[in-house]
Amino acid sequence: MTATQTYDALRHLADSWGLVAMGVFFTLFVAWPFRPGASNRNQAAATSIFEDDDDD
């Protein structure tokens, strides 16, 4: 395989399956916080900056 053929093959792979893989990972990362049972962790993360807050 020449360098041009290698580049074309890798470019084709990235254009097709790379795009599919990025779409799958994006969907998983967006859906992860909305899974069942995640509300407790989400609430803990949202209020964690206030745990050591003293207003005295």
C-alpha positions as CSV (number, residue, x, y, z in Angstrom):
1,M,0.0,0.0,0.0
2,T,1.3,3.4,-0.8
3,A,1.0,6.4,1.4
4,T,-1.8,7.8,-0.6
5,Q,-3.8,4.6,-0.5
6,T,-3.2,4.3,3.3
7,Y,-4.4,7.9,3.7
8,D,-7.5,7.3,1.6
9,A,-8.4,4.1,3.5
10,L,-8.0,5.8,6.9
11,R,-9.9,8.8,5.7
12,H,-12.8,6.6,4.5
13,L,-12.8,4.8,7.8
14,A,-12.9,8.0,9.8
15,D,-15.6,9.5,7.6
16,S,-17.9,6.5,8.0
17,W,-17.3,4.5,11.2
18,G,-15.6,7.3,13.0
19,L,-18.7,9.5,12.6
20,V,-21.0,6.6,13.7
21,A,-18.8,6.0,16.8
22,M,-18.8,9.7,17.7
23,G,-22.6,9.8,17.4
24,V,-23.0,6.8,19.6
25,F,-20.7,8.2,22.3
26,F,-22.4,11.6,22.1
27,T,-25.8,10.0,22.6
28,L,-24.5,7.9,25.6
29,F,-22.9,10.9,27.3
30,V,-26.1,13.0,26.9
31,A,-28.4,10.3,28.1
32,W,-26.2,9.2,31.0
33,P,-27.5,11.8,33.6
34,F,-31.1,10.9,32.7
35,R,-30.8,7.2,33.5
36,P,-33.0,5.7,36.3
37,G,-31.4,6.0,39.7
38,A,-29.2,8.9,38.8
39,S,-31.2,11.6,40.5
40,N,-29.5,11.2,43.9
41,R,-26.1,11.6,42.4
42,N,-27.2,14.5,40.3
43,Q,-28.6,16.2,43.3
44,A,-25.5,15.5,45.3
45,A,-23.3,17.0,42.6
46,A,-25.5,20.0,42.3
47,T,-25.4,20.9,46.0
48,S,-21.8,19.7,46.7
49,I,-20.4,23.3,46.5
50,F,-22.6,24.3,49.5
51,E,-21.6,21.5,51.8
52,D,-18.9,23.3,53.7
53,D,-20.6,26.7,53.5
54,D,-20.8,28.4,57.0
55,D,-23.0,31.5,57.2
56,D,-22.0,32.2,60.8
